Amino acid sequence: QKFLLGLISEYGSGLHVKRLFKRYLLRRDDSLASTKTGSDLSTGVDPLLWTDKYQPESPDEIVGNQLNVDLLHAWLKQWKTDRIKEQEMTKEKSRLSSNKDVDFDYCDEASNMSLFDEDDGLCNTLLLTGLSGVGKTAAVYACAQELGFQVLEVNASSTRSSKVILSQFLEATQSHKVNNLNESTSIVTEMATSDQGACSSSSQMMASLILFKDMDVVFEEDRGFVAAVNTIMSSAKRPIILMSADLRIVERLEQRFDQLRFTRPSLIQTATFLQLICLAENIVVPFSHLEALLVLQDHDIRRALLTLQFYTVAAGKKIAWDAALFRPKPGRGVPDPK
């Protein structure tokens, strides 16, 4: 294992190979521990999808698009910094208001101060474009986890009509904190991305961001969805992130937004990422075969990782790879792919 890790480190793919490998080993061990104590003891099958087990937990674990990831992280960090400044300003105003000798004209002036200048200030919306599987969602959750944001996700599987979107988010976006959404009607997937970000008091909830995925995938029942998002963008006081694989979505956005375009990571980077996971799972797969898998899956990291897990589970981690077609050879417990 050390020998193979040394070879992988020499590829020069730009990944922090040894650091990533140590983290992957810890996640594998945690998963194995949960399997031994869970209901999957009899089967010995890992209950977690590898896309979940090895989901990036910090920005430096994202494969490729490092500049975009850094810009996304800096944008969210600035939101967090400005939110802290706003809280301090509110506390100061409250303290001055309780002082009988305070000049109330000063308080009124302070209350009218805006954190962001409408022309030059921090934009409240960031559009991420790029093909499926290039790391857009992973980048958002990794940055959010490191900075202590809670992600409220709305995707194509949600009910996204104009009425529902506005009722759920228009009022909620007027605050920086997570509101108590009605659980029976909530259309969002809430994920607390950092235990450290959660506060002990219910009055001090963690900051949140709203993630609208699949902006370019609109069904008939989603009538008015994009218009509702435009309305929310016009007055939101918390960060909003939009995602789309189709660049034409920019023509339908009426409010101000910034844009980051994610591209496919290099083949050597993604293949190195897959090989590190194989090594953590005690599976040896030739690098050229992983490259073939990525080409077959159109460079979609998510699909490639799930395919890799499927074949390893089906073969009991004993796979004879066919490099030409990337199909496991029949026999040894693997069904004939034909």
Secondary structure, DSSP 4 states (H G I P E B T S, - for coil): -HHHHHHHHTT--SS-HHHHHHHHHHHHHHHHHHHHHSTTTTT---SS-HHHHT--SSGGGS-S-HHHHHHHHHHHHHHHHHHHHHHHHHHHHHHHHT-TTS-HHHHHHHHT--SS-TTTS--SEEEEE--TTSSHHHHHHHHHHHHTPEEEEE-TTS---HHHHHHHHTTGGGSSBPP---TTT---EEEE--TTTS-SSTTSPPBEEEEE--TT---GGGTTHHHHHHHHHTT-SS-EEEEES-GGGGGG--S--EEEE--PPPHHHHHHHHHHHHHHTT----HHHHHHHHHHTTT-HHHHHHHHHHHHHHTTT---EETTTTEEPSBTTBPP--
